[in-house]
Amino acid sequence: MVKHETIPMDTGLFWYFEKGKESPEPVYLDENKHPKTMKGFNSRRQDWMRDGEYLLGPQIPPSAV
């Protein structure tokens, strides 16, 4: 996974590392539907990040078993 200090133009599942939080939050990016905006699984949309915050991703889907 790649570290992004700004919201990339990409699609997929990312991990959002927010200042002051103990664990990262999973967020979804969709470059076609909501460019440069991350969507949390609580329906929150955010198009900015503070200094020191970052995204890791995209998470590669697992292989079928």
Backbone as a ProteinNet text record, in pm:
[ID]
protein_1_A
[PRIMARY]
MVKHETIPMDTGLFWYFEKGKESPEPVYLDENKHPKTMKGFNSRRQDWMRDGEYLLGPQIPPSAV
[TERTIARY]
84.7	0	89	36.1	109.7	56.5	146.2	106.6	74.2	-43.7	-89.1	-113.3	-50.7	-70.1	-176.2	-228.7	-345.4	-439.1	-563.7	-660.2	-632.7	-598.7	-563.7	-686.7	-665.7	-768.9	-755.4	-829.4	-818	-949.4	-966	-1084.2	-1039.7	-1104.7	-1074.9	-1088.1	-1054	-1057.9	-923.6	-926.8	-806.7	-821.3	-708.8	-707.7	-672.6	-758.6	-741.1	-684.3	-562.8	-496.9	-518.1	-605.6	-647.1	-572.3	-535.1	-465.6	-549.3	-483.7	-551.3	-631.3	-635.7	-710.4	-613	-653.7	-567.4	-557.7	-665.4	-663.9	-717.5	-675.8	-721.6	-867.3	-927.6	-1066.3	-1067.5	-1144.7	-1155.5	-1243.6	-1198	-1274.9	-1270.7	-1369.6	-1377.7	-1361.1	-1280.3	-1263.5	-1319.2	-1393.7	-1448.1	-1418.8	-1315.1	-1270.7	-1373.7	-1468.4	-1570.5	-1691.7	-1738.6	-1859.7	-1832.4	-1723.7	-1688.2	-1537.6	-1488	-1343.5	-1280.8	-1165.1	-1085.5	-1166.8	-1259.7	-1341.4	-1341.9	-1320.6	-1328.3	-1461.9	-1514.5	-1643.3	-1623.5	-1662.5	-1654.2	-1771.7	-1760	-1867.6	-1982.8	-1969.4	-2079.5	-2149.3	-2125.4	-2183.8	-2124.1	-2021.1	-1954.5	-1870.1	-1874.6	-1788	-1692.6	-1568.5	-1466.8	-1373.4	-1346.3	-1258.7	-1132.2	-1092.2	-972.2	-906	-776.4	-703.1	-616.8	-600.2	-515.1	-368.2	-278.5	-134.9	-108.9	-27.8	6.9	-87.2	-201	-292.6	-258	-292.2	-259.3	-350.3	-347.9	-420.4	-319.3	-350.5	-273.5	-365.9	-319.3	-404.1	-366.1	-444	-566.2	-536.5	-628.6	-619.6	-647.3	-560.3	-577.5	-679.5	-780.5	-880.3	-815.9	-865.1	-809.3	-848.4	-771.4	-802.8	-917.9	-992.9	-1101.6	-1043	-1111.4	-1063.7	-1151
-118.3	0	124.4	229.5	354.7	457.7	538.4	645.9	770.6	829.1	950.1	1059.4	1173.6	1284.9	1382.6	1358.9	1429.4	1322.4	1357.1	1259.1	1236.4	1113.2	1086.3	1069.7	1084.3	1051.1	901.6	823.5	678	619.1	489.8	419.1	299.6	278.9	161.9	189.9	86.7	93.5	143.7	246.2	304.8	307.4	322.3	341.3	486.3	555.8	697.4	708.1	760.7	780.2	925.2	943.8	1076.4	1113.3	1240.4	1288.2	1261.5	1212.6	1192.7	1064.6	983.9	857.4	741.3	641.1	525.8	430.7	418.3	323.6	391.6	341.6	402.4	368.6	451.2	431.3	386.6	282.3	245.1	346.6	391.2	484.7	435.7	477.5	437.8	560.5	547.7	653.4	604.2	689.8	658.1	776.9	763.1	876.9	921.8	836.4	874.3	941.2	885	935	1055.9	1050.9	1158.3	1181.1	1252.8	1272.6	1344.3	1292.1	1349.1	1369.2	1277.1	1278.5	1138.5	1129.5	998	985.3	863.7	837.3	731.5	766	671.5	575.4	466.7	368.4	413	531.9	592.7	698.5	695.1	784.3	924.5	949.5	1080.3	1096.4	1215.9	1249.4	1359.5	1348.1	1447	1467.2	1594.9	1623.8	1698	1683.9	1748.9	1659	1686.6	1620.3	1725.1	1709.7	1801	1764.1	1856.7	1826.6	1708.2	1614.4	1497.5	1380.3	1400.4	1289.5	1230.4	1103.5	1039.4	920.2	876.3	757.5	651.5	525.2	412.7	334.5	303.6	225.7	243.9	189.2	114.7	-27.1	-79.6	-216.6	-310.3	-406.3	-501.7	-607.9	-633.2	-734.9	-873.2	-956.2	-1091.2	-1179	-1283.3	-1380.6	-1469.1	-1519.1	-1611.8	-1743.8	-1807.7	-1936.9	-2049.9
0	0	0	-55.5	-71.1	28.8	86.2	177.5	95.5	120.7	51.4	155	138	230.9	181.5	61.9	8.7	-46.6	-68.1	-118.9	-267.3	-306.5	-446.2	-535.3	-666.5	-765.6	-789.7	-713.9	-719	-671.1	-690	-643	-561.3	-447.7	-366.8	-218.2	-139.6	5.9	56.8	142	200.4	352	420.8	565.7	593.6	668.8	702.2	843.3	854	982.5	1023.9	1122.1	1167.2	1295	1308.1	1428.5	1552.6	1658.4	1785.5	1796.6	1692	1694.9	1713	1790.1	1816.3	1698	1622.8	1511.2	1385	1267.3	1142.3	1112.3	1028.1	985.7	839.6	806.2	665.1	592	475.3	392.5	247.9	170.3	30.3	-57.7	-162.2	-261.3	-394.2	-463.7	-595.7	-686.5	-770.3	-851.7	-954.5	-993.2	-1091	-1025.7	-915.8	-851	-760.2	-682.8	-589.4	-595.5	-696.9	-712	-592.1	-549.6	-439.5	-311.9	-285.9	-164.5	-106.1	26.2	89.4	160.1	159.2	220.8	328.2	452	561.8	557.7	631.9	634.4	724.1	784.8	859.5	773.2	641.1	539.1	537.3	615.4	617.1	491.6	431.7	317.9	360.8	315.7	353	235.3	201.4	87.4	129.6	256.5	308	412.2	438.1	545.7	615.2	745.2	822.9	804.9	840.2	840.2	932.4	886.7	966.5	947.9	881.8	854.5	718.5	699.6	572.5	545.8	421.4	376.7	335.8	363.1	310.8	220	100.6	12	-132.8	-221.3	-194.1	-145.7	-67.4	-16.9	-133.2	-155.2	-265.2	-223.7	-306.7	-272.3	-261.4	-170.4	-157.3	-276	-297.2	-402.3	-357.2	-451.9	-420.5	-371.7	-278.3	-226.2	-272
[MASK]
+++++++++++++++++++++++++++++++++++++++++++++++++++++++++++++++++

